[in-house]
Amino acid sequence: MKAAEIADVFRSTGAFLEGHFILSSGLHSPNYMQCAKVLQHPEHGERFAKSLATKLLDLRPTAVLAPALGGILVGYELARALKVRSLFAERVDGIMSLRRGQEILPSDRLILCEDVVTTGKSIKEVEALALAAGATVVAMVAIVDRSGGKWSLSQPLTSLLTMKLETYPPESCPLCASGSQAVKPGSRPTPS
């Protein structure tokens, strides 16, 4: 899939939001990429995953590991396309953990998968979990890189769509300064 096709899917499903948003990182932004609106249509998730999978086959992964909640559907579809296990980590007392009988094996070659990356915080947290288990991380992927390539990850991020969407620390947010009220559409609580 071409980047323009991905962007069109986000716009046509109402998943590219404009307004004043608090991101999972705590940063503010006039834009929000709501993957849940896209992924409620399974055909989009399947197409995105197949497109990512074509870039990853040579890496010989054994599993895909995604952070809850946003990465679960994308990670599952990617694992299905690659014919490997699908794992997801969830926060327990603020720390990414595996639950529900899932385990990372020291022999695993993992692809870390996220829906949208802004700062890379969640994907870094699942990377730490993978490395602590002795696994090898062979790739980091996302549907959307909204940082414009400005993330600080340990290896390159493969994405289907790269956009530079503005973000602001809350204390210097021009939207707040203009009196606009920020909303939190995501699943993770705002950092304090």
C-alpha positions as CSV (number, residue, x, y, z in Angstrom):
1,M,0.0,0.0,0.0
2,K,1.2,3.5,-0.8
3,A,1.3,6.2,1.9
4,A,-1.4,8.2,0.1
5,E,-3.8,5.1,0.3
6,I,-3.2,4.8,4.0
7,A,-3.9,8.5,4.6
8,D,-7.1,8.2,2.5
9,V,-8.3,5.3,4.6
10,F,-7.7,7.3,7.8
11,R,-9.6,10.3,6.4
12,S,-12.5,8.2,4.9
13,T,-13.1,6.3,8.2
14,G,-13.0,9.5,10.2
15,A,-9.8,8.3,12.0
16,F,-7.8,11.5,11.3
17,L,-9.1,13.9,13.9
18,E,-8.6,17.6,14.1
19,G,-9.0,19.6,17.3
20,H,-7.1,19.7,20.6
21,F,-5.9,16.4,21.9
22,I,-3.8,15.0,24.8
23,L,-1.7,12.2,23.4
24,S,-0.7,9.1,25.5
25,S,2.7,10.7,25.9
26,G,1.1,13.7,27.7
27,L,1.9,16.0,24.7
28,H,-0.8,18.1,23.1
29,S,-1.6,18.1,19.4
30,P,-4.1,19.6,17.0
31,N,-4.3,16.1,15.3
32,Y,-5.0,12.6,16.5
33,M,-4.8,9.3,14.6
34,Q,-7.6,7.1,16.0
35,C,-6.6,3.7,14.7
36,A,-9.6,2.1,16.4
37,K,-11.9,3.8,13.9
38,V,-9.9,2.3,11.0
39,L,-9.5,-1.1,12.6
40,Q,-13.2,-1.6,13.2
41,H,-13.1,-2.5,9.5
42,P,-11.2,-5.8,9.4
43,E,-10.4,-5.5,5.8
44,H,-8.2,-2.4,6.5
45,G,-6.3,-4.2,9.3
46,E,-5.7,-7.2,7.0
47,R,-4.4,-5.0,4.2
48,F,-2.2,-2.9,6.5
49,A,-0.7,-6.1,8.0
50,K,-0.1,-7.8,4.7
51,S,1.6,-4.6,3.4
52,L,3.9,-4.5,6.5
53,A,4.6,-8.3,6.3
54,T,6.0,-8.0,2.8
55,K,8.8,-5.8,4.3
56,L,9.6,-8.3,7.1
57,L,9.6,-11.8,5.7
58,D,13.3,-12.0,5.3
59,L,13.8,-11.3,9.1
60,R,12.5,-14.8,10.0
61,P,10.5,-13.7,13.0
62,T,9.0,-16.2,15.4
63,A,6.4,-13.8,17.0
64,V,5.0,-10.4,17.0
65,L,4.8,-8.5,20.3
66,A,2.5,-5.5,20.6
67,P,1.6,-3.1,23.5
68,A,-2.0,-3.1,24.6
69,L,-4.3,-1.6,23.7
70,G,-3.6,0.1,20.4
71,G,-1.1,-2.5,19.0
72,I,-3.1,-5.6,19.7
73,L,-5.2,-5.8,16.6
74,V,-2.4,-4.7,14.3
75,G,0.0,-7.1,16.0
76,Y,-2.5,-10.0,15.6
77,E,-3.1,-9.3,11.9
78,L,0.7,-8.9,11.3
79,A,1.4,-12.2,13.1
80,R,-1.4,-13.9,11.0
81,A,0.2,-12.5,7.8
82,L,3.6,-13.8,8.9
83,K,2.2,-17.1,10.2
84,V,3.9,-16.6,13.7
85,R,2.7,-16.2,17.3
86,S,0.9,-13.1,18.4
87,L,1.8,-11.7,21.9
88,F,0.7,-8.6,23.6
89,A,1.9,-6.8,26.7
90,E,-0.3,-4.8,29.0
91,R,0.4,-2.4,31.8
92,V,0.2,-3.8,35.3
93,D,0.8,-1.1,37.9
94,G,2.3,1.1,35.1
95,I,4.7,-1.5,33.9
96,M,4.4,-3.5,30.6
97,S,4.0,-7.1,31.4
98,L,2.9,-10.4,29.8
99,R,-0.2,-12.0,31.3
100,R,-2.7,-14.6,30.4
101,G,-0.2,-17.4,30.0
102,Q,1.8,-15.6,27.2
103,E,5.6,-15.9,27.3
104,I,8.6,-14.7,25.4
105,L,11.2,-17.4,24.8
106,P,14.9,-16.6,24.7
107,S,15.0,-18.1,21.2
108,D,12.3,-15.7,19.9
109,R,13.0,-13.3,17.1
110,L,10.4,-10.6,17.8
111,I,8.8,-7.9,15.7
112,L,7.5,-5.1,17.9
113,C,4.3,-3.7,16.5
114,E,2.3,-0.6,17.3
115,D,-0.6,1.2,15.7
116,V,0.7,4.8,15.9
117,V,4.1,6.0,17.1
118,T,4.7,9.6,18.3
119,T,7.5,9.4,20.9
120,G,8.0,5.6,20.9
121,K,7.3,5.2,24.6
122,S,5.2,2.1,24.4
123,I,7.4,0.3,21.8
124,K,10.4,1.0,24.0
125,E,8.6,-0.5,27.0
126,V,7.8,-3.7,25.1
127,E,11.4,-3.8,23.8
128,A,12.7,-3.7,27.4
129,L,10.3,-6.6,28.2
130,A,11.6,-8.6,25.2
131,L,15.2,-8.0,26.0
132,A,14.7,-8.9,29.7
133,A,13.4,-12.3,28.5
134,G,16.5,-12.8,26.3
135,A,14.7,-12.5,23.0
136,T,16.1,-10.7,19.9
137,V,14.2,-7.8,18.5
138,V,14.4,-8.0,14.7
139,A,12.2,-5.1,13.7
140,M,9.9,-2.3,15.0
141,V,6.9,-1.5,13.0
142,A,3.8,0.8,13.0
143,I,1.0,1.7,10.7
144,V,1.6,5.4,11.3
145,D,4.8,7.2,12.4
146,R,3.3,10.6,13.3
147,S,6.8,11.9,14.5
148,G,8.0,12.5,10.9
149,G,10.8,10.2,11.6
150,K,11.9,12.0,14.8
151,W,11.4,9.0,17.2
152,S,14.3,7.9,19.4
153,L,14.2,4.1,19.1
154,S,17.1,1.6,19.2
155,Q,16.5,0.6,15.6
156,P,14.7,1.9,12.5
157,L,10.9,2.1,12.6
158,T,9.2,0.6,9.5
159,S,5.8,2.3,9.0
160,L,3.2,2.5,6.2
161,L,2.6,6.2,6.7
162,T,5.0,8.8,8.0
163,M,3.6,12.2,8.9
164,K,5.0,15.2,10.9
165,L,2.1,16.2,13.1
166,E,2.8,19.0,15.6
167,T,3.0,18.2,19.3
168,Y,3.5,20.6,22.2
169,P,4.3,20.2,25.9
170,P,1.2,21.2,27.9
171,E,2.9,24.2,29.5
172,S,3.7,25.8,26.1
173,C,0.7,24.6,24.0
174,P,-0.6,27.4,21.8
175,L,-4.0,25.7,21.7
176,C,-4.3,25.9,25.5
177,A,-3.1,29.5,25.4
178,S,-6.0,30.3,23.1
179,G,-8.4,28.9,25.6
180,S,-9.1,25.6,23.7
181,Q,-10.0,22.6,26.0
182,A,-8.0,19.5,25.3
183,V,-9.6,16.0,25.1
184,K,-8.0,12.6,25.6
185,P,-9.4,10.1,23.0
186,G,-6.8,7.3,23.6
187,S,-6.9,4.4,26.0
188,R,-3.9,5.2,28.2
189,P,-4.3,7.5,31.2
190,T,-2.5,10.8,30.8
191,P,0.9,10.9,32.6
192,S,0.9,13.0,35.8
